[in-house]
Amino acid sequence: MTVYAADDLYSEVAYIAYHFHWPLNEILDLDHRERRRYVAEIGSINQLLTDRH
C-alpha cells in the first residue's frame, strides 16, 4: 500500500471541491489515479481560459 501525503490529498480535494462543488465524501471515494486525472483536467481548463484572456 502506498502512503499518500496528507497535504497533497487536502490540496487535491480543495481544488476539485472549489471547481466542481462536489462534496468531500464523493471526492474521497475517487481512487488516487482518478482524482489526479480530475486535477489535471481542471488545470488544463484553467490554462485554456487564462490563455484566452
N, C-alpha and C positions, 0 to 999 in steps of 0.2 A: 504494500500500500504506500502511495506517495503522500507525503505530508505537504499541505498547501499552506503557504504563508497567510496568516490571518489578515495582514494589511492588504495583500493582493486581493483576497476574497472580498473584503469590505469595499475596496476601490471598484472592483468589477460590479458588485451588487449595486452600489450607489450610482454608477454610470448607467447601468441598464434601467434601474428604477427611475432615474431622472428623465431619461429619454422615452421610455416605453410606459412608465407609470404602472409597472407590474408590481404586485405585492411581493413582499420578501419571500414568503414560502414558495411561490412559483419560481422565482429566480434561483433559490437554493436547491430546488428539485432538479434543475438542469445539471447534467454532468459537466465536468470541467471543460472538456473539449467543446461542447455545445455553448456553454457560457462564454468561452473565449471567442467563439465564432460570432456571437452577437456583439461582443465588444468590438471586434474588428469591423464588422459591418456598420455599426453605428459610427465608428471612426471614419470609415470611408464616406459615408453620407455627409458627415460634418465637414470633411475635407472638400467634397464637391461643392457644398454650399458656401464654404469660405472662399474657394477659388472663383466662384461666380460673382463675388462682391468685391 
